[in-house]
Amino acid sequence: MGELEDARHEAALMQYITSANIACGGHAGDEATMERTARLALERGVRIGAHPGYPDRANFGRIEMAMTSAEIEHTIQEQIERLDAVVRRLGAEIVHVKPHGAFYNVAVRNAEVARAIGSGIAKWNPRVPVFGLAASPMLDVWRAMGLTAMGEAFADRRYEPDGTLRSRKFADALITDPREAAAQAVRLAREGNAQTICVHGDTPGAVEILKAVREALAVG
């Protein structure tokens, strides 16, 4: 959330979610979009999470950048603090952190990047829960650092046999059929590895997907 200029679309998404991952100025977003999205979340009773990404707006933070561990730690902390200042001004708080895009996917397989992300989060707040790919090594890295790591599954993304997400360079990386997304969400929830399920706000048909997923999960 907070990645698109379409405020009406984001308001529609907010009707069907319990948590929003808000871009905080790295891959997308600025103070105005952060405040707009946080206000929408507060109006709907939606929990606010920070969504820091590679500081690469041209590629929307979805391509790995060459950064040292210190640089990763710094940008993660800085981005979260930027959103935190906005959210606190509104009388609310950030209750979780979820790395965005390539940060997230690289951390799945690269423990050094996962540790750098974890260090940046811990410098801001070592007690905040961190969302990462369910049943992946990144969660073990964060738990070893003393962080609370929560497994995340995706309703609108296809998986590889090893449990990683299919790269967006492939045409079938996204699931845009609401029924298929809902069925995947239920299956992943039943597997028991995930505590949270994600739908991307920029996936085509995201609102209809969210409706279907929410209804399916309510039935179980």
N, CA, C and O of each residue as an XYZ file, in Angstrom:
880
protein
N       0.844     -1.190      0.000
C       0.000      0.000      0.000
C       0.888      1.253      0.000
O       2.076      1.201      0.318
N       0.261      2.387     -0.372
C       1.019      3.625     -0.424
C       1.997      3.664     -1.579
O       2.907      4.492     -1.601
N       1.811      2.759     -2.551
C       2.713      2.689     -3.696
C       2.099      3.299     -4.952
O       2.809      3.580     -5.918
N       0.792      3.503     -4.941
C       0.078      3.958     -6.130
C      -0.534      5.336     -5.904
O      -0.798      5.728     -4.768
N      -0.753      6.057     -6.981
C      -1.372      7.379     -6.875
C      -2.898      7.285     -6.795
O      -3.570      8.277     -6.513
N      -3.436      6.099     -7.041
C      -4.884      5.906     -7.086
C      -5.440      5.724     -5.670
O      -5.535      4.600     -5.176
N      -5.801      6.813     -5.032
C      -6.304      6.759     -3.656
C      -7.622      5.999     -3.581
O      -7.887      5.319     -2.589
N      -8.443      6.104     -4.607
C      -9.728      5.392     -4.604
C      -9.501      3.880     -4.592
O     -10.196      3.146     -3.889
N      -8.533      3.427     -5.367
C      -8.211      1.996     -5.407
C      -7.729      1.529     -4.039
O      -8.149      0.479     -3.553
N      -6.854      2.306     -3.423
C      -6.335      1.897     -2.114
C      -7.440      1.900     -1.060
O      -7.441      1.055     -0.164
N      -8.368      2.828     -1.155
C      -9.488      2.842     -0.218
C     -10.344      1.589     -0.395
O     -10.845      1.036      0.584
N     -10.513      1.141     -1.639
C     -11.280     -0.078     -1.893
C     -10.569     -1.295     -1.309
O     -11.210     -2.172     -0.730
N      -9.257     -1.349     -1.459
C      -8.482     -2.463     -0.904
C      -8.637     -2.537      0.610
O      -8.742     -3.626      1.174
N      -8.650     -1.391      1.261
C      -8.698     -1.336      2.725
C      -9.950     -1.988      3.309
O      -9.961     -2.359      4.482
N     -11.002     -2.130      2.504
C     -12.231     -2.727      3.011
C     -12.078     -4.212      3.328
O     -12.877     -4.777      4.074
N     -11.038     -4.847      2.752
C     -10.966     -6.303      2.828
C      -9.699     -6.827      3.489
O      -9.429     -8.026      3.425
N      -8.916     -5.958      4.122
C      -7.664     -6.394      4.730
C      -7.658     -6.090      6.223
O      -8.438     -5.273      6.712
N      -6.766     -6.759      6.926
C      -6.589     -6.499      8.362
C      -5.265     -5.804      8.646
O      -5.105     -5.177      9.693
N      -4.310     -5.911      7.717
C      -3.003     -5.270      7.867
C      -2.582     -4.670      6.538
O      -2.845     -5.247      5.482
N      -1.929     -3.513      6.584
C      -1.429     -2.853      5.379
C       0.070     -2.653      5.495
O       0.556     -2.117      6.491
N       0.805     -3.084      4.475
C       2.242     -2.839      4.407
C       2.442     -1.555      3.608
O       2.201     -1.534      2.401
N       2.876     -0.493      4.264
C       2.927      0.829      3.640
C       4.351      1.171      3.198
O       5.283      1.156      4.002
N       4.505      1.479      1.906
C       5.798      1.887      1.357
C       6.285      3.136      2.075
O       5.516      4.062      2.333
N       7.578      3.145      2.393
C       8.080      4.249      3.225
C       9.252      4.986      2.593
O      10.224      5.325      3.269
N       9.150      5.233      1.279
C      10.069      6.158      0.643
C      11.255      5.546     -0.067
O      12.039      6.272     -0.678
N      11.415      4.224     -0.008
C      12.521      3.600     -0.708
C      12.153      3.302     -2.148
O      12.544      4.036     -3.055
N      11.401      2.229     -2.368
C      10.983      1.861     -3.722
C       9.821      2.710     -4.210
O       9.598      2.830     -5.415
N       9.076      3.302     -3.274
C       7.908      4.119     -3.620
C       7.474      4.888     -2.379
O       7.889      4.581     -1.261
N       6.640      5.883     -2.595
C       6.041      6.612     -1.478
C       6.815      7.834     -1.044
O       8.029      7.929     -1.229
N       6.085      8.766     -0.463
C       6.672      9.953      0.156
C       5.808     10.308      1.362
O       4.875      9.575      1.691
N       6.103     11.404      2.012
C       5.373     11.739      3.230
C       3.878     11.876      2.980
O       3.067     11.485      3.820
N       3.508     12.433      1.820
C       2.088     12.624      1.520
C       1.379     11.290      1.329
O       0.287     11.096      1.864
N       1.980     10.361      0.571
C       1.323      9.069      0.359
C       1.312      8.240      1.633
O       0.366      7.494      1.886
N       2.367      8.369      2.436
C       2.392      7.656      3.717
C       1.253      8.129      4.615
O       0.557      7.320      5.229
N       1.071      9.446      4.686
C       0.003      9.965      5.538
C      -1.376      9.594      4.996
O      -2.259      9.211      5.763
N      -1.564      9.704      3.698
C      -2.848      9.355      3.098
C      -3.205      7.895      3.378
O      -4.334      7.585      3.760
N      -2.244      7.013      3.185
C      -2.501      5.588      3.363
C      -2.686      5.241      4.834
O      -3.540      4.424      5.178
N      -1.901      5.847      5.689
C      -2.048      5.588      7.125
C      -3.412      6.062      7.622
O      -4.040      5.395      8.444
N      -3.869      7.204      7.129
C      -5.194      7.690      7.529
C      -6.287      6.716      7.074
O      -7.220      6.433      7.825
N      -6.168      6.207      5.847
C      -7.132      5.226      5.354
C      -7.143      3.996      6.249
O      -8.205      3.469      6.580
N      -5.965      3.546      6.637
C      -5.865      2.369      7.499
C      -6.524      2.624      8.848
O      -7.257      1.774      9.355
N      -6.270      3.769      9.418
C      -6.837      4.081     10.731
C      -8.357      4.198     10.659
O      -9.059      3.784     11.582
N      -8.863      4.760      9.567
C     -10.315      4.873      9.405
C     -10.990      3.506      9.352
O     -12.132      3.355      9.788
N     -10.286      2.515      8.820
C     -10.841      1.170      8.640
C     -10.445      0.200      9.748
O     -10.860     -0.959      9.732
N      -9.650      0.660     10.704
C      -9.196     -0.236     11.764
C      -8.176     -1.249     11.276
O      -8.077     -2.351     11.817
N      -7.415     -0.874     10.248
C      -6.407     -1.757      9.660
C      -5.052     -1.497     10.323
O      -4.648     -0.346     10.494
N      -4.354     -2.575     10.695
C      -3.046     -2.445     11.331
C      -2.013     -1.957     10.321
O      -2.068     -2.310      9.143
N      -1.077     -1.149     10.790
C      -0.094     -0.520      9.923
C       1.259     -1.208     10.057
O       1.780     -1.383     11.159
N       1.820     -1.596      8.902
C       3.156     -2.163      8.858
C       4.049     -1.354      7.948
O       3.577     -0.734      6.994
N       5.349     -1.356      8.240
C       6.319     -0.665      7.383
C       6.788     -1.602      6.285
O       6.977     -2.796      6.514
N       6.976     -1.049      5.081
C       7.311     -1.848      3.896
C       8.548     -1.260      3.211
O       8.440     -0.686      2.127
N       9.727     -1.400      3.840
C      10.944     -0.825      3.256
C      11.480     -1.667      2.106
O      11.423     -2.896      2.149
N      11.994     -1.008      1.088
C      12.526     -1.713     -0.069
C      13.848     -1.123     -0.529
O      14.302     -0.105     -0.006
N      14.457     -1.764     -1.504
C      15.661     -1.184     -2.097
C      15.344      0.236     -2.558
O      14.287      0.464     -3.146
N      16.238      1.197     -2.303
C      15.989      2.582     -2.734
C      16.217      2.717     -4.232
O      17.206      3.295     -4.682
N      15.279      2.171     -4.990
C      15.399      2.092     -6.445
C      14.012      2.263     -7.052
O      13.345      1.284     -7.387
N      13.591      3.504     -7.190
C      12.245      3.782     -7.686
C      12.083      3.389     -9.153
O      10.992      3.012     -9.580
N      13.157      3.477     -9.914
C      13.061      3.164    -11.336
C      12.622      1.723    -11.559
O      11.896      1.429    -12.509
N      13.062      0.835    -10.688
C      12.719     -0.590    -10.808
C      11.767     -1.046     -9.714
O      11.573     -2.245     -9.515
N      11.167     -0.084     -8.998
C      10.162     -0.372     -7.971
C      10.693     -1.329     -6.893
O       9.929     -2.071     -6.275
N      12.000     -1.296     -6.683
C      12.595     -2.129     -5.639
C      12.508     -3.613     -5.915
O      12.648     -4.417     -4.994
N      12.281     -3.994     -7.156
C      12.100     -5.411     -7.487
C      13.311     -6.036     -8.169
O      13.237     -7.158     -8.668
N      14.434     -5.302     -8.189
C      15.686     -5.823     -8.718
C      16.765     -5.662     -7.656
O      16.880     -4.603     -7.039
N      17.553     -6.708     -7.441
C      18.596     -6.655     -6.421
C      19.613     -5.571     -6.740
O      20.038     -5.418     -7.885
N      19.997     -4.823     -5.715
C      21.028     -3.798     -5.848
C      22.286     -4.229     -5.102
O      22.214     -4.975     -4.126
N      23.430     -3.755     -5.566
C      24.687     -4.016     -4.869
C      24.797     -3.046     -3.693
O      25.087     -1.864     -3.876
N      24.563     -3.556     -2.493
C      24.641     -2.741     -1.281
C      25.378     -3.524     -0.204
O      25.219     -4.740     -0.096
N      26.188     -2.826      0.593
C      26.848     -3.470      1.721
C      25.837     -3.729      2.828
O      24.742     -3.168      2.823
N      26.208     -4.572      3.766
C      25.317     -4.840      4.902
C      25.015     -3.556      5.663
O      23.887     -3.341      6.107
N      26.029     -2.701      5.814
C      25.830     -1.439      6.530
C      24.847     -0.544      5.793
O      24.018      0.118      6.417
N      24.935     -0.522      4.472
C      24.022      0.302      3.675
C      22.591     -0.230      3.759
O      21.639      0.546      3.850
N      22.445     -1.554      3.728
C      21.114     -2.142      3.856
C      20.533     -1.815      5.223
O      19.388     -1.377      5.332
N      21.321     -2.030      6.256
C      20.861     -1.742      7.615
C      20.411     -0.293      7.733
O      19.371     -0.006      8.326
N      21.195      0.617      7.168
C      20.883      2.053      7.274
C      19.586      2.398      6.547
O      18.738      3.100      7.098
N      19.421      1.909      5.307
C      18.212      2.289      4.562
C      16.963      1.669      5.177
O      15.900      2.291      5.164
N      17.069      0.459      5.715
C      15.920     -0.158      6.377
C      15.502      0.684      7.579
O      14.326      1.019      7.728
N      16.451      1.022      8.426
C      16.136      1.823      9.615
C      15.583      3.186      9.229
O      14.598      3.649      9.804
N      16.217      3.825      8.258
C      15.806      5.176      7.849
C      14.388      5.172      7.281
O      13.591      6.055      7.600
N      14.069      4.193      6.448
C      12.746      4.148      5.847
C      11.658      3.899      6.900
O      10.603      4.532      6.875
N      11.927      2.980      7.815
C      10.935      2.714      8.864
C      10.719      3.958      9.716
O       9.584      4.300     10.050
N      11.797      4.624     10.062
C      11.688      5.831     10.894
C      10.908      6.927     10.176
O      10.205      7.710     10.814
N      11.030      6.984      8.850
C      10.296      7.984      8.073
C       8.783      7.749      8.193
O       8.012      8.683      8.413
N       8.383      6.492      8.045
C       6.961      6.170      8.202
C       6.526      6.324      9.648
O       5.425      6.803      9.921
N       7.374      5.926     10.563
C       7.046      5.997     11.983
C       6.719      7.427     12.407
O       5.802      7.649     13.198
N       7.465      8.393     11.880
C       7.215      9.794     12.230
C       5.822     10.219     11.778
O       5.121     10.932     12.495
N       5.425      9.776     10.584
C       4.093     10.106     10.063
C       3.010      9.441     10.897
O       2.037     10.083     11.292
N       3.184      8.160     11.160
C       2.168      7.389     11.881
C       1.998      7.900     13.302
O       0.875      8.002     13.797
N       3.099      8.219     13.955
C       3.007      8.738     15.329
C       2.315     10.090     15.368
O       1.591     10.400     16.314
N       2.539     10.887     14.343
C       1.865     12.187     14.273
C       0.359     12.018     14.201
O      -0.393     12.899     14.616
N      -0.079     10.885     13.675
C      -1.506     10.587     13.575
C      -2.033      9.880     14.822
O      -3.210      9.529     14.898
N      -1.147      9.677     15.799
C      -1.567      9.049     17.041
C      -1.626      7.541     16.992
O      -2.321      6.920     17.795
N      -0.896      6.935     16.044
C      -0.922      5.480     15.888
C       0.504      4.946     15.956
O       1.440      5.679     16.278
N       0.658      3.653     15.649
C       1.986      3.045     15.676
C       2.120      1.967     14.610
O       1.134      1.382     14.164
N       3.357      1.722     14.217
C       3.681      0.625     13.310
C       3.726     -0.656     14.135
O       4.388     -0.707     15.171
N       3.023     -1.690     13.677
C       2.954     -2.922     14.481
C       3.683     -4.100     13.845
O       3.776     -5.161     14.462
N       4.201     -3.943     12.633
C       5.028     -4.987     12.034
C       5.856     -4.376     10.915
O       5.615     -3.245     10.493
N       6.841     -5.142     10.438
C       7.665     -4.729      9.301
C       7.694     -5.870      8.295
O       7.834     -7.034      8.671
N       7.561     -5.533      7.015
C       7.693     -6.523      5.939
C       8.599     -5.954      4.849
O       8.231     -4.973      4.202
N       9.774     -6.545      4.632
C      10.620     -6.082      3.531
C       9.890     -6.231      2.196
O       9.067     -7.128      2.012
N      10.213     -5.332      1.281
C       9.550     -5.313     -0.025
C      10.396     -5.966     -1.108
O      11.626     -5.915     -1.068
N       9.725     -6.579     -2.073
C      10.314     -6.944     -3.354
C      11.613     -7.719     -3.281
O      11.691     -8.776     -2.653
N      12.640     -7.174     -3.937
C      13.919     -7.878     -4.019
C      14.578     -8.035     -2.657
O      15.247     -9.040     -2.420
N      14.411     -7.075     -1.756
C      14.938     -7.259     -0.392
C      14.398     -8.563      0.188
O      15.148     -9.370      0.737
N      13.118     -8.752      0.062
C      12.426     -9.924      0.602
C      12.948    -11.199     -0.061
O      13.314    -12.156      0.621
N      12.979    -11.202     -1.394
C      13.350    -12.407     -2.115
C      14.824    -12.752     -1.975
O      15.177    -13.929     -1.909
N      15.693    -11.744     -1.927
C      17.119    -12.005     -1.743
C      17.377    -12.542     -0.333
O      18.197    -13.440     -0.145
N      16.674    -11.989      0.647
C      16.863    -12.427      2.035
C      16.477    -13.882      2.247
O      16.971    -14.528      3.171
N      15.595    -14.405      1.395
C      15.197    -15.813      1.495
C      16.413    -16.724      1.345
O      16.530    -17.734      2.039
N      17.315    -16.361      0.437
C      18.449    -17.242      0.127
C      19.793    -16.697      0.604
O      20.790    -17.420      0.574
N      19.843    -15.446      1.043
C      21.101    -14.813      1.430
C      21.024    -14.395      2.896
O      20.397    -13.392      3.236
N      21.668    -15.173      3.751
C      21.592    -14.922      5.197
C      22.212    -13.585      5.574
O      21.769    -12.945      6.528
N      23.237    -13.151      4.833
C      23.869    -11.868      5.135
C      22.895    -10.714      4.926
O      22.826     -9.795      5.743
N      22.149    -10.767      3.834
C      21.146     -9.730      3.576
C      20.034     -9.811      4.617
O      19.565     -8.783      5.106
N      19.613    -11.022      4.956
C      18.573    -11.180      5.981
C      19.025    -10.576      7.306
O      18.248     -9.904      7.984
N      20.293    -10.818      7.677
C      20.802    -10.256      8.938
C      20.860     -8.734      8.883
O      20.545     -8.060      9.864
N      21.262     -8.196      7.736
C      21.335     -6.737      7.608
C      19.957     -6.115      7.729
O      19.795     -5.082      8.379
N      18.958     -6.739      7.106
C      17.583     -6.262      7.235
C      17.152     -6.340      8.695
O      16.589     -5.387      9.235
N      17.418     -7.477      9.328
C      17.055     -7.648     10.731
C      17.729     -6.633     11.635
O      17.121     -6.141     12.586
N      18.988     -6.317     11.340
C      19.712     -5.336     12.157
C      19.103     -3.948     12.033
O      18.991     -3.218     13.018
N      18.704     -3.585     10.796
C      18.073     -2.282     10.608
C      16.760     -2.179     11.346
O      16.436     -1.141     11.922
N      15.998     -3.271     11.325
C      14.729     -3.298     12.054
C      14.980     -3.217     13.547
O      14.321     -2.451     14.251
N      15.934     -4.008     14.036
C      16.223     -4.051     15.481
C      16.714     -2.712     15.998
O      16.433     -2.356     17.143
N      17.448     -1.954     15.173
C      17.919     -0.631     15.613
C      16.750      0.322     15.826
O      16.821      1.243     16.640
N      15.668      0.083     15.078
C      14.476      0.905     15.274
C      13.641      0.354     16.426
O      13.282      1.090     17.345
N      13.335     -0.937     16.376
C      12.520     -1.559     17.434
C      12.747     -3.075     17.415
O      12.220     -3.757     16.536
N      13.512     -3.611     18.355
C      13.813     -5.051     18.348
C      12.630     -5.929     18.726
O      12.731     -7.155     18.675
N      11.513     -5.323     19.102
C      10.362     -6.118     19.541
C       9.267     -6.226     18.484
O       8.312     -6.981     18.663
N       9.391     -5.495     17.404
C       8.335     -5.499     16.386
C       8.389     -6.807     15.575
O       9.479     -7.238     15.199
N       7.253     -7.439     15.298
C       7.239     -8.637     14.448
C       7.684     -8.316     13.020
O       7.413     -7.239     12.489
N       8.377     -9.289     12.417
C       8.865     -9.150     11.050
C       8.243    -10.249     10.191
O       8.290    -11.425     10.550
N       7.657     -9.859      9.049
C       7.044    -10.826      8.146
C       8.073    -11.313      7.124
O       8.816    -10.519      6.547
N       8.105    -12.641      6.909
C       8.985    -13.221      5.907
C       8.357    -14.468      5.314
O       7.362    -14.974      5.834
N       8.933    -14.965      4.230
C       8.375    -16.106      3.521
C       8.252    -17.312      4.445
O       9.230    -17.743      5.055
N       7.052    -17.845      4.538
C       6.781    -18.962      5.435
C       7.710    -20.137      5.142
O       7.961    -20.475      3.985
N       8.215    -20.752      6.207
C       9.056    -21.954      6.134
C      10.365    -21.715      5.386
O      10.932    -22.650      4.821
N      10.854    -20.468      5.377
C      12.104    -20.164      4.683
C      13.219    -19.857      5.674
O      12.941    -19.546      6.832
N      14.492    -19.939      5.235
C      15.624    -19.683      6.140
C      15.674    -18.271      6.699
O      16.251    -18.056      7.765
N      15.084    -17.305      6.008
C      15.138    -15.928      6.500
C      14.503    -15.820      7.883
O      14.954    -15.027      8.710
N      13.465    -16.605      8.138
C      12.818    -16.572      9.448
C      13.754    -17.091     10.531
O      13.768    -16.572     11.647
N      14.537    -18.117     10.202
C      15.493    -18.678     11.165
C      16.576    -17.660     11.503
O      17.002    -17.554     12.653
N      17.019    -16.912     10.491
C      18.032    -15.876     10.722
C      17.503    -14.834     11.699
O      18.186    -14.462     12.653
N      16.296    -14.372     11.459
C      15.729    -13.326     12.318
C      15.459    -13.840     13.725
O      15.675    -13.126     14.704
N      14.989    -15.074     13.824
C      14.738    -15.629     15.157
C      16.033    -15.788     15.941
O      16.055    -15.581     17.154
N      17.115    -16.154     15.253
C      18.413    -16.283     15.907
C      18.913    -14.936     16.414
O      19.716    -14.874     17.345
N      18.431    -13.853     15.792
C      18.795    -12.499     16.227
C      17.916    -12.014     17.371
O      18.129    -10.923     17.900
N      16.934    -12.816     17.754
C      16.031    -12.423     18.828
C      14.800    -11.684     18.360
O      14.037    -11.172     19.179
N      14.592    -11.619     17.042
C      13.406    -10.950     16.510
C      12.222    -11.915     16.462
O      12.400    -13.132     16.419
N      11.018    -11.357     16.470
C       9.805    -12.157     16.308
C       9.499    -12.250     14.823
O       9.069    -11.273     14.209
N       9.723    -13.432     14.243
C       9.520    -13.622     12.806
C       8.224    -14.367     12.564
O       7.950    -15.379     13.209
N       7.429    -13.867     11.636
C       6.134    -14.463     11.312
C       6.109    -14.913      9.858
O       6.501    -14.165      8.962
N       5.645    -16.142      9.628
C       5.588    -16.688      8.282
C       4.473    -16.067      7.460
O       3.358    -15.884      7.946
N       4.780    -15.747      6.217
C       3.822    -15.119      5.315
C       3.638    -15.983      4.065
O       4.603    -16.533      3.534
N       2.406    -16.094      3.608
C       2.095    -16.800      2.373
C       1.409    -15.830      1.414
O       0.903    -14.788      1.828
N       1.400    -16.184      0.130
C       0.877    -15.292     -0.900
C      -0.284    -15.938     -1.642
O      -0.172    -17.050     -2.159
N      -1.396    -15.223     -1.682
C      -2.552    -15.710     -2.428
C      -2.415    -15.455     -3.917
O      -2.949    -16.209     -4.731
N      -1.694    -14.386     -4.281
C      -1.667    -13.940     -5.674
C      -0.338    -14.184     -6.381
O      -0.076    -13.584     -7.423
N       0.504    -15.056     -5.830
C       1.781    -15.386     -6.460
C       1.925    -16.896     -6.590
O       1.488    -17.648     -5.718
N       2.536    -17.332     -7.678
C       2.816    -18.753     -7.836
C       4.159    -19.094     -7.207
O       5.065    -18.264     -7.134
N       4.258    -20.327     -6.758
C       5.444    -20.804     -6.068
C       6.238    -21.775     -6.937
O       5.689    -22.446     -7.810
N       7.537    -21.832     -6.677
C       8.395    -22.851     -7.271
C       8.346    -24.103     -6.383
O       7.897    -24.025     -5.240
N       8.796    -25.240     -6.887
C       8.771    -26.471     -6.086
C       9.529    -26.372     -4.764
O       9.203    -27.076     -3.808
N      10.547    -25.495     -4.703
C      11.324    -25.364     -3.460
C      10.685    -24.402     -2.460
O      11.259    -24.125     -1.406
N       9.497    -23.895     -2.790
C       8.788    -23.019     -1.860
C       9.077    -21.549     -2.032
O       8.481    -20.731     -1.330
N       9.964    -21.175     -2.935
C      10.222    -19.760     -3.206
C       9.187    -19.236     -4.198
O       8.486    -20.010     -4.852
N       9.103    -17.920     -4.299
C       8.151    -17.312     -5.219
C       8.680    -17.332     -6.647
O       9.865    -17.093     -6.878
N       7.809    -17.614     -7.594
C       8.211    -17.577     -8.992
C       8.559    -16.146     -9.386
O       7.830    -15.211     -9.055
N       9.647    -15.981    -10.077
C      10.116    -14.655    -10.472
C       9.083    -13.944    -11.329
O       8.389    -14.560    -12.138
N       8.996    -12.645    -11.134
C       8.070    -11.837    -11.926
C       8.502    -11.717    -13.389
O       7.756    -11.179    -14.208
N       9.672    -12.202    -13.722
C      10.074    -12.185    -15.141
C       9.270    -13.203    -15.952
O       9.254    -13.144    -17.181
N       8.601    -14.138    -15.264
C       7.771    -15.125    -15.939
C       6.328    -14.631    -16.007
O       5.818    -14.041    -15.055
N       5.685    -14.877    -17.129
C       4.334    -14.356    -17.365
C       3.310    -14.911    -16.391
O       2.295    -14.268    -16.123
N       3.566    -16.101    -15.857
C       2.583    -16.719    -14.957
C       2.920    -16.538    -13.487
O       2.411    -17.278    -12.645
N       3.775    -15.563    -13.160
C       4.180    -15.361    -11.762
C       3.014    -14.922    -10.878
O       2.977    -15.226     -9.685
N       2.063    -14.201    -11.476
C       0.924    -13.692    -10.717
C      -0.299    -14.576    -10.894
O      -0.514    -15.150    -11.962
N      -1.093    -14.682     -9.848
C      -2.405    -15.313     -9.919
C      -3.437    -14.198     -9.926
O      -3.565    -13.457     -8.951
N      -4.173    -14.078    -11.027
C      -5.147    -12.988    -11.144
C      -6.594    -13.485    -11.128
O      -7.526    -12.681    -11.120
N      -6.779    -14.782    -11.123
C      -8.125    -15.353    -11.025
C      -8.523    -15.393     -9.549
O      -7.885    -16.106     -8.775
N      -9.547    -14.657     -9.133
C      -9.928    -14.624     -7.719
C     -10.188    -15.998     -7.122
O      -9.825    -16.255     -5.974
N     -10.815    -16.886     -7.896
C     -11.109    -18.229     -7.365
C      -9.839    -19.026     -7.118
O      -9.725    -19.727     -6.114
N      -8.886    -18.917     -8.035
C      -7.615    -19.626     -7.862
C      -6.838    -19.062     -6.672
O      -6.253    -19.812     -5.891
N      -6.838    -17.738     -6.543
C      -6.150    -17.108     -5.422
C      -6.779    -17.510     -4.093
O      -6.075    -17.774     -3.119
N      -8.104    -17.554     -4.059
C      -8.801    -17.936     -2.823
C      -8.488    -19.381     -2.449
O      -8.262    -19.690     -1.278
N      -8.473    -20.262     -3.442
C      -8.166    -21.668     -3.175
C      -6.745    -21.821     -2.652
O      -6.493    -22.612     -1.743
N      -5.814    -21.059     -3.229
C      -4.429    -21.130     -2.750
C      -4.318    -20.594     -1.330
O      -3.597    -21.162     -0.510
N      -5.016    -19.516     -1.031
C      -4.980    -18.949      0.314
C      -5.461    -19.958      1.349
O      -4.847    -20.109      2.406
N      -6.549    -20.644      1.051
C      -7.083    -21.641      1.982
C      -6.100    -22.785      2.156
O      -5.868    -23.243      3.275
N      -5.519    -23.250      1.051
C      -4.558    -24.358      1.138
C      -3.349    -23.970      1.989
O      -2.914    -24.742      2.843
N      -2.818    -22.790      1.757
C      -1.650    -22.345      2.505
C      -1.972    -22.130      3.987
O      -1.154    -22.427      4.858
N      -3.157    -21.620      4.259
C      -3.559    -21.437      5.657
C      -3.666    -22.779      6.361
O      -3.266    -22.904      7.519
N      -4.197    -23.774      5.681
C      -4.356    -25.099      6.284
C      -3.014    -25.775      6.532
O      -2.894    -26.597      7.441
N      -2.000    -25.436      5.730
C      -0.682    -26.042      5.931
C      -0.075    -25.628      7.261
O       0.750    -26.351      7.819
N      -0.473    -24.477      7.771
C      -0.087    -24.071      9.115
C       1.243    -23.373      9.267
O       1.652    -23.087     10.393
N       1.946    -23.081      8.164
C       3.244    -22.414      8.268
C       3.143    -20.892      8.261
O       4.089    -20.198      8.634
N       2.000    -20.383      7.838
C       1.847    -18.934      7.679
C       0.904    -18.351      8.722
O      -0.141    -18.924      9.031
N       1.295    -17.207      9.253
C       0.442    -16.467     10.180
C      -0.236    -15.287      9.503
O      -1.112    -14.652     10.090
N       0.164    -14.992      8.271
C      -0.424    -13.884      7.534
C      -0.393    -14.216      6.045
O       0.523    -14.886      5.568
N      -1.406    -13.739      5.314
C      -1.505    -13.996      3.878
C      -1.561    -12.663      3.140
O      -2.307    -11.757      3.511
N      -0.760    -12.569      2.093
C      -0.599    -11.309      1.366
C      -1.272    -11.339      0.001
O      -1.279    -12.358     -0.689
N      -1.839    -10.189     -0.372
C      -2.248     -9.896     -1.746
C      -1.633     -8.542     -2.089
O      -1.752     -7.593     -1.314
N      -0.984     -8.446     -3.231
C      -0.357     -7.192     -3.634
C      -1.399     -6.200     -4.153
O      -2.281     -6.567     -4.928
N      -1.292     -4.967     -3.729
C      -2.254     -3.959     -4.146
C      -2.213     -3.658     -5.622
O      -3.198     -3.173     -6.180
N      -1.062     -3.942     -6.289
C      -0.956     -3.639     -7.715
C      -1.192     -4.854     -8.596
O      -1.009     -4.770     -9.811
N      -1.592     -5.981     -8.022
C      -1.962     -7.126     -8.844
C      -3.258     -6.807     -9.586
O      -4.199     -6.306     -8.970
N      -3.337     -7.078    -10.879
C      -4.595     -6.816    -11.603
C      -5.776     -7.525    -10.938
O      -5.719     -8.722    -10.655
N      -6.847     -6.761    -10.694
C      -8.015     -7.340    -10.042
C      -7.848     -7.554     -8.558
O      -8.532     -8.397     -7.978
N      -6.940     -6.800     -7.918
C      -6.620     -7.027     -6.507
C      -7.844     -6.945     -5.597
O      -7.954     -7.725     -4.652
N      -8.754     -6.029     -5.860
C      -9.927     -5.886     -4.991
C     -10.793     -7.141     -5.053
O     -11.229     -7.653     -4.022
N     -11.037     -7.629     -6.258
C     -11.846     -8.850     -6.400
C     -11.133    -10.056     -5.801
O     -11.772    -10.937     -5.226
N      -9.831    -10.094     -5.932
C      -9.052    -11.177     -5.314
C      -9.211    -11.138     -3.800
O      -9.450    -12.166     -3.166
N      -9.077     -9.961     -3.231
C      -9.205     -9.820     -1.781
C     -10.590    -10.238     -1.290
O     -10.716    -10.907     -0.265
N     -11.617     -9.842     -2.022
C     -12.980    -10.251     -1.650
C     -13.080    -11.767     -1.591
O     -13.587    -12.329     -0.620
N     -12.589    -12.427     -2.640
C     -12.681    -13.883     -2.739
C     -11.862    -14.558     -1.651
O     -12.308    -15.529     -1.040
N     -10.663    -14.041     -1.410
C      -9.787    -14.630     -0.383
C     -10.405    -14.489      0.997
O     -10.422    -15.441      1.777
N     -10.909    -13.310      1.293
C     -11.502    -13.084      2.612
C     -12.706    -14.001      2.840
O     -12.853    -14.589      3.912
N     -13.553    -14.117      1.836
C     -14.730    -14.984      1.966
C     -14.326    -16.450      2.142
O     -14.904    -17.167      2.959
N     -13.330    -16.885      1.369
C     -12.879    -18.283      1.442
C     -12.254    -18.599      2.803
O     -12.494    -19.665      3.370
N     -11.461    -17.675      3.315
C     -10.807    -17.907      4.601
C     -11.832    -17.909      5.741
O     -11.670    -18.626      6.728
N     -12.878    -17.106      5.598
C     -13.914    -17.067      6.630
C     -14.648    -18.404      6.728
O     -15.053    -18.834      7.808
N     -14.805    -19.044      5.579
C     -15.457    -20.360      5.552
C     -14.497    -21.449      6.008
O     -14.885    -22.416      6.664
N     -13.212    -21.261      5.634
C     -12.190    -22.230      6.039
C     -12.004    -23.325      5.053
O     -11.176    -24.212      5.264
